Amino acid sequence: MKFDRSVKFQDLTPSRIESILGAHFTENNKVRLLQSGQETFQAILDSVSTAEKNICIEFYIFKDDATGNKLAEVLKEKARQGVKVYLLYDHFGSFLTSARFWSDLKKEGVKVRVSHPFRFSSFRSYLYRDHKKLLIIDGKKAFTGGFNIADEYHGYFKKRRNVWRDTGIYIEGTIASALLGIFKKSWKTWKGESMDLNVPVSIPGQGVPVIPVFANSSRGRRRMRKLLLYSIRNAKESIYLTTAYFIPGRKILMALVNAAERGVYLQLLLPGKSDVTSVYYAGRSYYRRLLNAGAEIYEYQEAVLHAKTSVFDSCWSIIGSANLDFQSLGRNEESNVGIFDADFSKKMIEAFQNDLRNSIKIDAVKWTKRSLYQKFLEKFFSVIMRKL
C-alpha cells in the first residue's frame, strides 16, 4: 500500500509532520496497541524468545525484581545461543538495580552499557536522562511506550497490588529498521562496542505509516515540542490527551486553552493518584484555566496512571515515553512513534474512552470550591517545579 503524503485530514498533514521532525514516515507497518502490563510483558517475552540475530534494549528503568529477572534470564539464554544482545540503561532510573545483576548479564555474554552516569565533575549533567523505552528484535520487530521493566508495570507482586495503567505498542515492519538505526547511535554515544548488525531489507506489504518521534538531543527536543504545538494548534475537531506528569509550559498550555476556546473537543486524562506527589499537585494548578476554556479533565482512579498518548482529529496519534512536563520536553531523551491512520486512531480513542470509565470528571463549579489547603499545595508545588 503506497502512503500518499498529500492526504490531508483537516490541517494536519503528513508532509508537514515530516518537515517538522526532519524524518520520514515508513510504510507497511503492522501495529498492535498494548493496554495492560500482562499483555505487554507477555508480548515482549514471546518476541525476545524468537530472536535469531540480535536484541537491542534501551530502558530508563530496568529493575532486578521478578519482572526484570524473568526478562534477564531470557536474554542470557539468547546470548548463550549466539544471539547478540545489547542493553542500555539509564543510571538515575536504574539506580537501585544491583551491580551484581548487571555483572551476571555480562558474564553470560550480554553487552551492557549505562547512560548518563553520575560524575562529580559535571553534576548538572545528571539532570539529563535517557527516558526512552525501546526494544528491537532482529531489526524487524519493536516495542515502545510508557512502560519500564519493573513489577509495577507488569503485575508480578508477592502481595496483591494494582498494576500501573500504561500503554505500549508493538510494531512490525520497516519502522523497526529505522528504530535500530536510532539505537545504534545511542549505543555509540555511551561508548558501546561496535555493532555489526545487518538491517533487513523491507518487504512490501500492507500496513500503516509510522514515523519516529525521538528526542536524543536539544535539537530533537525542540522538534518534539514544535510537533506537539503544531498538532494542538492545527487540530480542528478533537484532542484526546493522556499523560502521567502534567506540567505544561506556557506555549503548550496556551495552545490547549486556545484549542478549547475555538471549539475543539479537548479531553485530558490525568492521574488521580501519582508516584510523584509534587508533580501531581503542580499539575492541578493548571486545571482552572483549562476548565474555564471548555476543556474536560478526568482523573484516573483505578491505579497509578503512567501512559503517554495523544490523538488529534481522529487521524494522527502519538504514543511513547514523553510526558507533558519540562523534564520530558526540556531535558530527557525520549522515544515515541507517530501513526497517521484513522483506523489506528479509532482504537486509541476506544482505549481512551475505556479509561474514562475508571475516572472521575473534574466539575468546574466544584473545583472552585476546593479547600484552601489544596490550593496552597497546588501553588506551592507549581512554584517549586518551575524552579527546578
N, C-alpha and C positions, 0 to 999 in steps of 0.2 A: 504494500500500500504506500503510495507516494504521498508525503506530507506536503500540503500546499501552504506555503508560508504567507500567501496573500489572503488566506482566510481571516476574517475579522469578526470577532464577537464584540459588538458594541465598539468601544475604543481600545480594547485590549487586543494587541496583535502579536503574533509570534515573532515577526521581524523586529519589532521594537524591543521585545524582550531580549532577543539575541544581541541587539545593538547595545543595550544597557550592560549585559553581562560579559560581552566580548567572547561569547561561546555560541555553539550551535545546538539546536535540538537534534537528538539522534532518533532515528526512526525504527519502527518494527520491534518494539519492546513489549514484553508481557509483564504486567504488573499485578501484584496481589497486596491488598490492604490488610495489615495485621493489627487486630484490635484488642488483643489480650496478651498478657505475659506468657501464658502457657502456649498459645498458638505461635507466638513469635519465637520463643526459645526452642520449641519442637521443630519448627521450620529451619532454624539455624543448625541444630544438631543433625537433622536429616541431610541438609545440604553439605555441611562440612564433612560428614561421613562419606559422601560420594566424590570428594575431591580427588582428582587424578594427578594434577601437576603442581598447583600452588594454592595457598590460602594466605590472604592478606587481611590483617585485623588492626583496626585503629579505634581505640575507645578511651574516652575520658576517665571512666571508672571501670576497673576490672578487679573485682574483689576475690579474695581467696575463701569465699563461703561455699555453700553447697552448689550454687549455680556456677560460680567461677571454676570450682574444682571439677565439676562434671564436664564442662567445655574443655578445660585444660587436659583432661585425660584423653579426650578425643583428639585434640591437637597433638599430643605426644604420640599417640598411636599412628596418626597420619605421618608424622615426621619419621617414625621408625619404618614406615612403608616406603619412604623415599620422597614423599610429597614435601615441597619446600614451604615452610611455614614462617611467616614474618608477622611479628606482633609489636605494635607501637602503642604505648600507654602514656597518659599524662601524669606527671609526678604529683601534682597537687590533688587531682581527682582520685588517684590510686595510692594516696599517701599511707593509708592504713594496711595496704596489702603487704604481706611479709616478704622480706628479701629471699627467704627460702623458697617461696612459691615461684619467683622468677628464676632462681638458680636451678630448680628442678626442671623447669621448662627448657632451659638452656642445655642441661645435661642430656636431654632426650633429642636435641637437635633443632629445637625451635629457636629462631633468631629473634631476640628481644632487644628493643631499644626504648628509651624513655624520652619524652618531650618535655621541654621547659623545666629542667632540673633546677633545684634551688641553689643559688650561689650568693654568698655574702657580698661579693664584688659588684653584683648587679641585682640588688634586692627588688627594685621596681619591676624588673622583667618577670618576676614571679606572678604579677597580676595578670599576665597574658597566658592563656591556657589553650590547650588543644581539646576543645569540647566536642570534637567530631565523634560520631558513632558510625563506623563503616566496616563492612565485612565483604570481601570479594573472593569468589571461588573460581579458579581456572580462567579468570577474565571473562566469564560467561554469566555468572550469577552474582547478585549483590544484595546486601541489606543495608538500610539506613533508617533513621527515625529518631525518636527521643529517648529510647531505652539505653541503659547501660548493662554491663554484665554483673548482675548482683541479684540477691534473693528478692529484694523489694519490688523489682521489675518483673520477676518471673514466677514467684509464688512458692519457692522452696523454703518452708519455715518449719522449725521444730514445734512452734506453737501457732495456733490459728491466727492469722493476721490478714488484713485486706491487702491485696496486691495493688500497687500503684497503677493508676489508669494512664496508659501510654499508648502511642500509636507508632507502628513501624511499617515499612514497605519492603516487599521482596520484588526484585527486578531481574528479568532475564532478557538479555539481548545486547544490542550494540552499546547501550549506555554503560554496561559493565566494563567494557574496554576503556571508555573514557574515564571512569572512576579509578581503574587500575593505574592509568597514567598519573592521576592526581595523587594516589597513594605513593607511587614511586618517588614523586618529588618530595613528599613529606618524609619518607624514609631516608632519602639522601640528605635532607636538611638536618636530621638528627643523627648523622654520621653512621647510618646503616651501611652494611657492606653492599657491594654491587649486586644488583638484582638482574639476573639474566632470565627474564620472563618473556615468552613469546605471546604476543597479543593475538587472539584468534581472529580469523577473518570473519566479518559479519555475514550472516546468511540471510538472504532476502526472505521476507515473510510479512505477515500482518501483525499489527500491534499499534501501540500508542507512542506519540512523540514525547520524549523526556529530555530535560536539559539539566546539567549540574548547576546548582546554586551554592557554590562553595566559597568560603572566606578563609584564605590561607595567608593573607597579608592585609595591610592597611588599605591597599587598593581594592582588594577583594571585598573587604567590609564596606567600603564606600559604594561599590557596585550593588552589594546586597541591600544596603539601605535605600539606594536610589530605586532599585527594583520594587521594594516594598512600597515606597512612596508613589511610584508610578502606578502600581496595581490598585492602591487605595484611591488615588486621585482620579483614575480613569474608569473605575467601576461605576456602572450606571444603574444596576438593579439590586445587587445583593453582595454582602460580605459576611462570611461565616469565619470567625477567627477564634482559635483556641491557643492559649499559651499558659505555661506553668508559672512564669515570672513576668509580671506586667508592670514595668516602669518605663513607659514610652517617653522618648524625647519630645521636645516642643513641636518639631515638624510633624512627627508621626501622630501625636495627639491631635494637633490641629487638622491634619488630613482626615483623621477618623471623625472628628467633630463636624468638619465641613461636609463629609460624605453623608452623615446622618441628616444634617440640615438641608441638603439638596434632595433628600428623599430616598437615598439608598437604604435598603433594608439591612441594617447593621446589627448583628448579634455577636456578642462576646461571651465566650465560655472561659471562666477563670476559676482558680481554686477556691473551694470553701474551706479547705484545710491545706496547710503547706508545710514542707520540711524546713522552710526558711521564714521565720516569723516576721523579721524586719521587712522582707520583700512583700509579704502578704499585706501588711498594714500600709506600706508605702503605695502599693498598687491601688488600694481602696481610696486613696486621696484623689484619684482621677475620676472616680465614678460620677460625681456631681455634674461635671461639665459634659460628660458623655450622655448621661440621663437627660439632662436639660436639652440636649441637641436631638433627642429622639432615639438614641441607641438603646438596645435591650441588653442587659447584663445578667448573666446567670453564674451562680457559684456551684461547682460540682461538690456533691456531699458524700458520695459512697466511699471514696478513698482519696489519697493524695493524687491530684491531677498533675501529670508531668508531660503531657502531649504538647506538640507544637505544630499546628496545622492551620492552613487558611485556604478559603475557596472564594474566588471572585467571579461574579456574574455567571455562576454555574458552568464555567468552562475552563478556568485557569486555577490550578491547585498547587500549593507548595507544602511539602512535608519534610520534616527533618529535625535538626537539633537546636536551631536558633530560637531563643526566646525574644519577647519584645521588651528587652531591658538593655541598659548601657553595656553590661558585661558582654552579652552576645553580640550586640551591634557595634561595639566600640573597641573590644579587646580580644575576644575569643577567635579561635579558628573554628569554623562551623561547617557542617555537612547537611545540605538539603538537596532535594530534587524538585523540579517543577514539571508538571504534566499538563499539557494543553489538550484536553479531551473532555467532551461533555459527559460521556458515559462514566468515566472515572470520577469526575466531579460529582456526579449524582450519587455515587457510592460514598464519597466523602461527606456529602450533605446528609445522607441517611445515617451515617455513623455519628455525625454531629447531633442530629435530632434525637438519636437514641440516648446520647449522653445527657441531653436536656431533661429526659425523664428521671434522671437521678440528680437533678439540680434544683436549686431554688432561684426563682427570678427575683431580682432586686426591684422593689417597688420604689418609684421615685419619691412619692409622698412620705412613706415611712423612712426612707433614707435620710431625709432632712431632720427627722426626729430621733436619730440615734443618739446615744449618750455622749456627754462631753468627754468622758474618758476615751471612748472610741475615737472621737475626733482628735483628741490630743495624740493618741498613738499614731494615727494616720499622718498628722502634721509632723510629729517628731521624726518618724522613720523616713518620711519623704525627704525631709531636710538632710538627714544623715546619709541616705542613699545617694543623694545628688552630690554630696561632698566626697564620696569615695572615688 
